[in-house]
Amino acid sequence: MGARTLPTLDLKRNYARVKDEITEALAKVLESQHFILGPEVKALEEEVEQYLGVPSAVGCASGSDALLLALMTLGIGEGDEVITTPFSFFATVSCIVRTGARPVFADVDPRTYNIRPDLILEKVTPRTKAVIPVHLFGQMVPLEELRKPLEERNIALVEDCAQSFGAWRNIEGKPLRSGAVGDMGCFSFFPTKNLGCYGDGGMVTTVRSDCAERLRRLRVHGADSTYFHKEMGLNSRLDAIQAAILRVRLRHVSAWNEERRQVAERYRLLFAEAGLLDRIAPPEEMKENYHIYHQYVVRAERRDALLAFLGEKGIAARVYYPLCLHLQPCFAFLGYGEGDMPVAEALTRDVLALPIFPELTAEEQEWVVATIAEFYHL
């Protein structure tokens, strides 16, 4: 018998819970022999619309394509500026550059890791055409601080919801889900997401009927009907097999998100009991937010040494993210340098993602925390 190990995410445990439902859903698609878009994708779009409380949801091939399609739909291009965070996955910024627009960065909150609305507003210029706040690790940005000021300036608000399906925020006395606040919301269904499929998949939500119509056209090469192309688009269609899988998993995602929250709370209590709160800073849930803990990211003293120690003991942990986007070599042409985004840069040296998934047991968490305490000689 090998040494004990613990992954950051165990997809096999989750699959076991819905295996029979998945098998039935896949058989239905195989019998239909309808694999691209079609009734299964349309049904998923309608179910997501109902779940999120949005008028339109448009499936596409990936979360990266969702961001790109959103900016294309808005007509973002050469000479435009789009404000976003330097502390996120690469696609948040690459989609801006691909349109010909220029990314402009605003620094983040050291407690939530999310972009700060006040710093966004400081970066607005006459060339600003859109803002992409990222609801990082499962927690929403306070978008109510942005909606009116951006609307007054005719600046689009595009939510990057890749890590936040099911998260919500109480805005003006009403719980609004991630993807239902801005002009558009962009989702990834990569397998590791809280709502993930078994391949690639994405979706764009919008409250604007004009945007919904153009999104549906752009995802099929810019065609309104087969072989008749109104504009240049992408080949970014969601396939029926992934849609069928997502329809099954959508039925369970709220329960799984709640289980993740229970895991997060257990971590917090265990850290406190172990006397680790002067070495480990747990993530903070902003008031009025419902955090779904896509990742459980702490700030850790001597992070790199702790990461190595956990690995030696069989516990997987990861760094999200080791290098800010404004310092990535491919974005050197933007002219940013070290020190320009001090909070985000500090996070890259301190953050550590610990194992979190709905099926993580209390005993496994106790092992993780005990191992961290061992590292700090507590």
N, C-alpha and C positions, 0 to 999 in steps of 0.2 A: 504493500500500500504506500502510495507516494505521500510527500509532505502536504500538509493542508494548505489550500489556497483560497483566495476570495477575489473575484473580479470586481471591477467598478460597476458593472452592469451584467446581469445574467438573463439573457433573452430566452434561454431554454426553459427556465422556471416559469416565465410569463407565458410562453407558448403552450406549456402543458395545461394551463388553466383554460385555454380557449381552443385547444386542438380540434375537438369535435366540431365546433362551430366553424372554424376555418376550413376544415375538410369539406363540410357541407357547402360552404360558400364557393369554394374553388370548383367543386363538382358542377355547380350550377353554371358557372362561367364556361367551363370546358364543354358542357353540353350545348350551350348557346353558340359557341364558336364566334363570339363577338368580343374581340380583344382590345380594341382601341376606342376610347370614349364610349359612346353608346349608353344604353339604359342604366348600366351599373354605375357609371361615372355620374350621370345625371341624378340618380338616386342619392349618391354620396353628397353631391353638391347641395341638394335640397335638405338633407339631414344636417349638414354642417351649417347651412343658413339658419335652420331652426335652433340648433344648439348654441350658436354664437349670437343670434339675434341680429342678423344682417340680411339685407334684401338680396344680395348676390354673392355667390361663391363660384369661382372658376378653377377647375382642376388643371394642373399642368405637370410637367415632367420632373421638376425638382424645386427645392426651396430657392436655389440660386436663380433658376429661371423665373420664379415668382417675383423676385426683386427686379430682375431685368425687365420682365413684362410690365410691371407696374410703372417703371420709369419711362419705358417706351410709350405706354398708353398716355402718360401725362405730357409727352412731347419733349422730355428732357434731352438736351443735346449740347452741342458745341457752344461754349461761352457761358453756359449755366453753371451754377454752384449748388451743391447739395451738402447740407451739414449733417454729420453723423459722428459716431463714437470711434475713438481709436482702440477701444478694448472690446473686440468682438471677433467672430469668425471672418475669414478672408472675404467671403462672398458679399458681405455687407458693403464693402468698398469697391471690390472689383466690378460689381454691376454698375456703379456710378461711372467708373473709368470707361467701361465698354460703350456707354452711350456718347462718349466724348465730353461729358461734363467733368467738373473739377470737384473732388471731395474736399470738404473743409471740416476740420476736426474740432470738437469741443470736449473738454475733460469730463471726468466722471466723479460720482460720489464714492468716497472711500468705504462707506458702510454697505451700500446696496450694489455697488459696481456699475450702476446704470448711469447713462449720460445725464448731466444736470440741465434742466430746462432753462435756468437763468443764463448759463453760459452759452446755450444755443442762441438765445435771443441777442446776446452780445456779438455774435458772429454774423448776423444777418446783414447783407448788403443788397444793393439794387439787383445784383446778379443771382441772388438766392431764389431758386425755383422750387426746392423741396427740402424737407427734413426727414431723415430716417433715424428715429430713436429705436434702439434694440431693447426688447424686454428680456434682459440677460438672465440666464440660469433659471428662468421661470417666474420672474417678478416684474410687474409692469412699471414703466416710467409714469410719473404723474402727468399725464397728457393734458389734463384740464388747465395746466399752467401754460400750455402751448396753443391750444385750439384757437382761441379768439385772437391772440396776437398774430398768429400765422394767417388766419382767415382774413384779417384786416389788410394784410400785405399781399394777399393772393398767392401764398406759398402753400404747396401741398404737404400734407402730413401722411407719410407712408410708414406704417408700423412694421418693423421686422419682428415677426412673431414666431420665428423658427423654433424657439425654445420655450414657448409659453402657451401651448394650446390648452385652454381650460382655465388659465389664470384670469382673474378679474380684479377690478378696482372700483370702489365706491366713489362715484363721481356725481356730485350734486344730488346725493341721496338715492342714487340708482346704481346697482351693480352692473358695470359694463365689462364685457369680456375682451380680452386681448383680440385685436383685429376688428373691433366694432366701434372704435373711437375716431380714428383718422379717416382720411379719404380712402385709403386702402390698407389692407393687412396682408402680409406675406408669410406663408407657412411652409415649413419643411416637414415631410413625412419620412425622413431618413429613419432606418430601423431603430436607432438609439433614442429617438424622440419619445416623449410621453405618449403621443399618438403617432406611432410609426408603422410603416408598412414593411414588406419583406423585399424591398428593393428601393428604387428611387421614386419619389413622388412629391408634389407640391400643390399649393393652392393660393389663389389671391381672392380676398374678400373686398367688397367695396360697397359703399352706401350711395354711389353715383351711377345712375342707369347708363349715362353716356360712356362711362369707363367700363362697365360690364360688357357692353356690346363690343367695344374695341378689344378688350382682353380676349374675348372668345374668337375674334377674328385673328388677332396677332398670334395666338397659340397654334394656328393651323396655316402658317405661311402667309398670313394676311388675306386669307380668302373668305369671302362671304358665302360662297358656294364652290363646290369642287371645280378646280381649274380656272376659276375666275378670281383674280387677286387684286384687291383694292389697294394694297400697300405691301411693303416688305415686312414679313413677320418671322416667326421662328417655327421650328418643328418641336413643339413642346406639349405633347398630348399625354394625359394621364391614361394608363392602360386599365382595362376592366378588372384584371386579376388583382392589381394593387387596390383598386377601388373597393372590390369585394372584401378584401382583407381589412381595409380601413373601416368599412361599415360594421364589421364584427367588433373591431377594437373600439370604435366610437361608443358602442353601447356600454363599455366598461371603463372608459377613460376617467370619468368623474370619481369612481370608486378607487381606481388606481392612484389618482392624484391625491385623494384623501389619505391613502396608505403612505404615500411619500411624505406627506406632511407629518404623519405620526412618526415615521422614521426620523425626520429632521428634529422633531421635538425630543425624541429619545436621545439623539446625539447631544443636544443642548444640555439635557439633564445629566447625562453621563459625564460630559466635560466638566460640569460644575461639581459633581460628586468627586471627581478625580483631582480636583484642584488645578485644572489645566487652563482656566480662563485667562491667566496671565501669560500663557504661551500660545494659546489657540484662540482666535477670534471667530466665533461662529457667524454665519451670514445673518444680517438683520432684515426682518420683514417690516417694510414701511407701513405705517398706519394707513388703514383703509384698503390695504392690498390683501389679496388671496394668492399667496406664493405657492407654486406647484412643484418647486424643487426639482427641476429638470437635472440640475447638478447640485450637489451639496459642497459648496466651495468655502473653505475657511481661509483665514490669513494665519500663517504659521511662522513662528520664530525658527530660524535655521531651516528654512523650507527644503532646500535641496538635500541636506543631510537626512532630514526626516523622510523624504520621499525614498531615498535609497534604503534606509533602515526598514521601512514598511515593505519594500520589495523583497528584501532579504528574508523577511518573516512570512512571505507569501501573500501579502495584502497589496492589491493593485491600487494605485492612486495616480492621478494625472494632473498636469498643469494646463489650465485654461486661463490665460494664454501666455506663452513664454516671451513673445515679442509683440509690442504694440504695432498696430497697422501703419501708423505714421512713420515708423522706423523700418518697415519692410523694404528690402532692396529694390523691389519692383516699383515702389512708390517714391523713390528718391527724388524723382523729377518734381515732386510737389514742394520740395524745399524745407521740409520739417527736419528738426534735429533733436538730439537728446536734451531733455529739460523742457521741451515745449508743452508736454502733457504730463506734469509731474505726478499726479495721482495715479493715472493709468500706468505710468512707468513703474511706480512703486508697487502696484498690484502684481505686475509681472514677476517681481522678485519674491513675493510673499504668498500668493494664492496656491491652494492645493485642493483638488477635488477628491473627496473620499467616496467609497462605495455607497451608492444609493439606488434602490429600486424597490418596487412595492413588496417584493417577497423577501427582502432582507430581514433576517431574524434578529431578535433582541440579543441572543447569545453571540451572533456574529458581530453586532455593533459593540458589545462589551469587549470582545476580543480586539477590535480595532482600537478602541479607546485605551484599553490596558496596554496595548503595544505602543501607542503614542506616549502614554505615561512612562513606560519603560525607557523609551528614547530620552525623555527629559529627566530620567532618574528620580521619578516621583513615587 
